[in-house]
């Protein structure tokens, strides 16, 4: 299965189109600080705790390992199994965008719920965008599955699970907001696919290099700026 964008690349593109381009073509230039890596580790620990609250789940990443392109196929097979299903790192593909959902639960009647886990004391705007791109891909992907397989997979809820401050879960349902955001998400997907088919964008460094995340390509851009300044002296 072919894809051009992933959830993380989509979020990166919202922060900086140049970072998106570099992540596609020059990922070896990325640098992440110890603080960022520590935040990743803390996030994985919280995520593991929350997933343990969904017993009997199947982790697609453990089955498929590094073959990410096969995640959607494995996910479709498991979701089409009769009865209740719980999946971790379930893969979905639509419009050349691949997303992996932290937790997906399917009830016996085919109703599906999506949960995105964030180790944060609040639901930030970037988390909302994370869930919005998942909604865009997953709802269309499931519509195709239902049409092709004559089943009844219906995405019913998209929620963020975040931290109450004591590593306990709080929930916020963003289904309605995700539905409203879909037209804009579709336009952004089309735009980002155009970006990665062109030349490296020229983007000045600034506050966006640190918001909502510290850009892993900041040092590359800083070096480019310094070199260009030296050439003009």
Legacy VTK file of the C-alpha trace (Angstrom):
# vtk DataFile Version 3.0
C-alpha trace
ASCII
DATASET POLYDATA
POINTS 233 float
0.000 0.000 0.000
1.422 3.363 -1.061
1.361 6.444 1.118
2.934 9.894 0.865
2.042 11.314 4.261
1.759 10.002 7.795
0.070 11.496 10.818
3.371 12.813 12.190
4.339 14.317 8.829
0.953 16.022 8.583
1.419 17.586 12.022
4.955 18.601 11.081
3.671 20.228 7.908
1.213 22.299 9.918
4.121 23.624 11.961
6.517 24.163 9.056
6.325 23.111 5.411
10.111 23.093 5.164
10.331 20.668 8.085
7.848 18.394 6.326
9.971 18.437 3.167
13.156 17.704 5.103
11.490 14.889 7.031
10.619 13.223 3.723
13.908 13.749 1.867
16.597 14.457 4.474
15.512 12.699 7.693
19.168 12.082 8.604
19.465 15.804 9.370
17.001 15.593 12.264
18.303 16.273 15.751
16.282 15.820 18.943
17.447 17.149 22.279
17.720 15.056 25.424
14.730 16.951 26.779
12.658 15.929 23.772
13.767 12.297 24.043
12.900 12.317 27.752
9.425 13.639 26.916
9.020 10.824 24.385
9.956 8.233 27.021
7.525 9.685 29.544
4.817 9.661 26.900
5.443 6.017 26.065
5.257 5.076 29.752
1.888 6.812 30.178
0.657 5.294 26.914
1.605 1.796 28.074
-0.300 2.286 31.330
-3.436 3.437 29.525
-3.272 0.571 27.049
-3.129 -1.867 29.958
-6.624 -0.644 30.854
-7.885 -2.155 27.581
-7.459 -5.896 28.235
-7.135 -8.412 25.458
-5.810 -5.942 22.902
-3.805 -6.960 19.839
-0.767 -4.808 19.108
-0.405 -4.497 15.336
3.133 -3.157 15.705
4.198 -6.349 17.482
2.747 -8.475 14.690
4.008 -6.463 11.732
7.169 -4.997 13.308
8.757 -2.556 10.877
6.484 -3.389 7.927
4.340 -0.287 8.473
2.890 -0.492 4.953
1.177 -3.738 6.005
-0.529 -2.302 9.098
-3.770 -1.321 7.285
-4.172 -4.783 5.786
-3.670 -6.479 9.165
-5.988 -3.976 10.844
-8.763 -4.574 8.305
-8.489 -8.325 8.782
-8.803 -8.069 12.562
-11.606 -5.503 12.518
-13.616 -7.720 10.205
-13.417 -10.603 12.677
-16.725 -11.247 14.478
-17.304 -10.029 18.015
-15.499 -7.432 20.078
-11.997 -6.365 19.045
-9.360 -4.140 20.662
-6.325 -3.042 18.656
-3.214 -1.030 19.475
-1.317 0.866 16.737
-4.028 0.048 14.212
-3.182 1.263 10.716
-5.510 3.039 8.282
-4.823 4.395 4.807
-6.802 6.903 2.737
-5.862 9.618 0.240
-2.216 8.484 0.431
-2.144 9.253 4.169
-1.261 6.580 6.713
-2.288 6.965 10.355
-1.690 4.676 13.315
-4.274 4.902 16.089
-3.185 4.293 19.682
-6.310 2.355 20.666
-9.216 1.141 18.534
-12.148 -0.749 20.026
-14.906 -2.444 18.056
-18.155 -3.555 19.706
-20.023 -6.654 18.567
-22.405 -4.455 16.537
-19.496 -2.993 14.545
-19.372 0.369 16.294
-15.785 1.600 16.521
-14.144 4.018 18.953
-10.750 5.656 18.457
-8.568 6.844 21.334
-5.427 8.984 21.055
-3.250 8.972 24.202
-1.347 12.092 25.222
0.771 12.533 28.346
-0.441 16.063 29.014
-2.505 17.811 31.668
-4.670 19.461 29.001
-5.901 18.909 25.451
-3.715 21.165 23.309
-4.582 22.359 19.830
-1.911 20.161 18.254
-3.557 17.123 19.882
-6.855 18.136 18.338
-5.214 18.330 14.914
-3.692 14.899 15.537
-7.152 13.449 16.093
-8.651 15.408 13.189
-6.299 13.825 10.647
-7.074 10.432 12.154
-10.791 11.098 11.777
-10.316 12.118 8.136
-8.388 8.968 7.241
-10.209 6.441 9.420
-13.779 7.396 8.556
-13.070 7.216 4.817
-11.019 4.048 5.216
-13.806 2.310 7.113
-16.366 3.444 4.549
-14.302 1.693 1.893
-13.981 -1.433 4.048
-17.716 -1.567 4.648
-18.419 -1.148 0.936
-15.884 -3.732 -0.191
-16.518 -6.338 2.490
-20.244 -5.916 3.119
-19.710 -5.400 6.835
-20.920 -2.833 9.339
-17.841 -1.000 10.622
-19.014 2.386 11.851
-16.665 4.889 13.530
-18.720 6.355 16.364
-16.301 8.312 18.569
-12.873 9.947 18.442
-11.448 10.871 21.838
-8.265 12.150 23.456
-7.086 10.424 26.622
-4.871 12.739 28.658
-3.226 12.838 32.087
-4.991 14.066 35.236
-1.589 14.803 36.774
-1.357 11.485 38.578
-1.079 9.242 35.523
-4.811 8.565 35.521
-6.892 9.031 32.361
-9.164 11.919 31.503
-11.260 11.787 28.329
-12.395 14.422 25.830
-14.627 13.469 22.919
-13.712 15.436 19.775
-15.911 13.616 17.273
-18.090 16.602 16.391
-15.114 18.965 16.120
-13.330 16.466 13.863
-16.325 16.255 11.561
-16.418 20.037 11.245
-12.682 20.181 10.535
-12.766 17.599 7.723
-12.957 20.018 4.736
-9.934 21.963 5.977
-8.004 18.766 6.727
-8.660 17.534 3.180
-7.304 20.811 1.739
-4.207 20.617 3.933
-3.538 17.033 2.857
-3.691 18.047 -0.802
-1.415 21.036 -0.149
1.188 19.022 1.766
1.325 16.405 -0.981
2.067 19.235 -3.414
4.827 20.545 -1.125
6.690 17.221 -1.062
6.553 16.953 -4.843
8.324 20.267 -5.352
11.569 21.936 -4.331
12.662 22.525 -0.742
10.516 25.415 0.534
12.142 28.618 1.728
10.915 29.350 5.241
12.489 31.903 7.554
13.358 30.721 11.066
11.213 32.106 13.880
8.890 31.267 16.739
7.321 28.438 14.742
10.636 26.564 15.131
9.649 25.927 18.754
5.843 25.798 18.659
4.104 23.490 19.263
7.298 21.396 19.294
10.990 22.104 18.946
11.712 21.400 15.299
14.215 18.553 14.768
15.631 20.416 11.753
16.305 23.680 13.586
20.087 23.171 13.603
20.075 22.545 9.859
18.172 25.773 9.249
20.396 27.706 11.672
23.497 26.502 9.827
21.963 27.481 6.486
21.183 30.958 7.802
24.723 31.362 9.198
26.307 30.174 5.953
24.215 32.517 3.839
25.094 35.443 6.127
28.800 34.593 5.836
28.539 34.552 2.042
27.132 38.077 2.017
29.948 39.533 4.162
LINES 1 234
233 0 1 2 3 4 5 6 7 8 9 10 11 12 13 14 15 16 17 18 19 20 21 22 23 24 25 26 27 28 29 30 31 32 33 34 35 36 37 38 39 40 41 42 43 44 45 46 47 48 49 50 51 52 53 54 55 56 57 58 59 60 61 62 63 64 65 66 67 68 69 70 71 72 73 74 75 76 77 78 79 80 81 82 83 84 85 86 87 88 89 90 91 92 93 94 95 96 97 98 99 100 101 102 103 104 105 106 107 108 109 110 111 112 113 114 115 116 117 118 119 120 121 122 123 124 125 126 127 128 129 130 131 132 133 134 135 136 137 138 139 140 141 142 143 144 145 146 147 148 149 150 151 152 153 154 155 156 157 158 159 160 161 162 163 164 165 166 167 168 169 170 171 172 173 174 175 176 177 178 179 180 181 182 183 184 185 186 187 188 189 190 191 192 193 194 195 196 197 198 199 200 201 202 203 204 205 206 207 208 209 210 211 212 213 214 215 216 217 218 219 220 221 222 223 224 225 226 227 228 229 230 231 232
